[in-house]
């Protein structure tokens, strides 16, 4: 991800970054009562920043009204880097499968370079 997993703070103590370990962030939208175009823009910006760190953003448990706003804002497009799922379990399954494929591909690449 290009981010160091450890750094030393100004007080001299070591700080461990979770960025090297986080591959997905899931936001439970069940408590969202309202989403406007500014919120959609902010979510898109967050997703872009996460994408730079190889972290995927998932939105789950959204209402029909929230989904309409998300679709109107084109946040559901594949190129936005945001995955939407009706339930947390579906998002977790997708994140796990996506991460597992990345690990398998990485291991296959490692095997090829060691031959």
C-alpha positions in Angstrom: 0.0 0.0 0.0 3.0 2.3 0.2 2.3 3.2 3.8 4.8 2.2 6.5 3.4 -0.2 9.0 5.3 1.5 11.9 6.5 5.0 12.6 7.9 6.9 15.5 5.8 9.7 17.0 7.2 13.0 18.3 7.1 11.6 21.8 9.4 8.7 20.7 6.8 6.0 20.9 6.1 3.6 18.0 2.8 4.0 16.2 1.5 1.0 14.2 -0.6 1.9 11.1 -3.6 -0.2 10.4 -3.6 0.8 6.7 -1.3 -2.2 5.9 -3.9 -4.5 7.5 -7.2 -3.0 6.4 -8.6 -4.1 3.0 -12.2 -3.1 3.4 -14.4 -0.6 5.3 -18.1 -1.4 5.7 -20.5 1.5 6.6 -23.8 0.4 8.0 -26.3 2.9 6.6 -29.3 1.7 8.6 -29.2 4.8 10.8 -29.0 7.2 7.9 -32.2 9.2 7.7 -31.2 11.5 4.9 -28.5 11.6 2.3 -28.0 14.6 -0.1 -25.7 15.3 -3.0 -23.0 16.7 -0.7 -23.0 13.4 1.2 -22.7 11.4 -2.1 -19.8 13.7 -3.1 -18.1 13.1 0.3 -18.6 9.3 0.0 -17.0 9.4 -3.4 -14.0 11.4 -2.2 -13.6 9.0 0.7 -13.8 6.0 -1.7 -11.1 7.6 -3.9 -8.8 8.1 -1.0 -9.4 4.5 0.2 -8.7 3.3 -3.4 -5.3 5.0 -3.3 -4.6 2.9 -0.2 -6.1 -0.3 -1.8 -9.0 -0.2 0.6 -12.6 -0.8 -0.7 -15.6 0.9 0.7 -18.9 -0.9 1.3 -22.3 0.6 2.0 -24.9 -1.8 3.6 -28.3 -1.7 5.2 -29.5 1.3 3.3 -33.2 2.3 2.8 -34.9 2.5 -0.5 -34.8 6.3 -0.3 -31.0 6.3 0.4 -30.4 3.9 -2.5 -32.3 6.2 -4.9 -30.0 9.1 -3.9 -26.9 6.9 -4.3 -28.0 5.8 -7.7 -28.9 9.3 -8.8 -25.4 10.4 -7.7 -23.8 7.5 -9.8 -22.1 6.3 -6.6 -23.1 2.7 -7.5 -21.0 2.7 -10.7 -18.1 0.3 -10.7 -15.6 3.1 -11.3 -16.5 4.8 -8.0 -14.8 2.1 -5.9 -17.9 1.7 -3.7 -19.7 -1.6 -3.3 -23.3 -1.6 -2.1 -25.0 -4.6 -0.5 -28.3 -5.0 1.2 -26.8 -6.8 4.2 -23.5 -6.8 6.2 -23.1 -10.6 5.7 -23.2 -10.2 1.9 -20.6 -7.4 2.0 -18.4 -9.4 4.3 -18.6 -12.4 1.9 -17.7 -10.2 -1.0 -14.8 -8.6 0.8 -13.5 -12.0 1.9 -13.7 -13.5 -1.6 -12.1 -10.4 -3.1 -9.3 -10.4 -0.6 -8.8 -14.2 -0.9 -8.4 -13.8 -4.7 -5.8 -11.1 -4.2 -3.8 -13.2 -1.8 -4.0 -16.2 -4.2 -2.9 -14.0 -7.2 0.0 -12.6 -5.1 1.1 -16.0 -4.0 1.0 -17.2 -7.6 3.1 -14.2 -8.7 5.6 -15.0 -5.9 5.8 -18.6 -7.1 6.5 -17.5 -10.6 9.4 -15.2 -9.6 11.0 -17.9 -7.5 11.2 -20.5 -10.3 
